[in-house]
Amino acid sequence: MSTETFLKEIQTIGEKFLLKLQKLPKAEPVEIVCFCVVLLFIATVLVLMIIACSCCCYSCCGCDRHPDTRSRKSQVRPS
């Protein structure tokens, strides 16, 4: 998918979202609840992705300040 196609698709989704927001005050209660559930689902997925990425970055990238002592192996020499 080219960049122009992707940007046009994002713009179309944004326009549909704004149209839905403009019609929301006149909508039926069931439609308002469904819209809120969809928004809650999207927000939950984004928050979980941020948490997962931050935990992965914390454990993989060495962002923590304490060195991992389990990774070092000391060699024991016979006396």
Salt bridges, closest charged atoms under 4 A:
GLU31 OE2 - LYS20 NZ 3.09
ASP68 OD1 - ARG70 NE 3.51
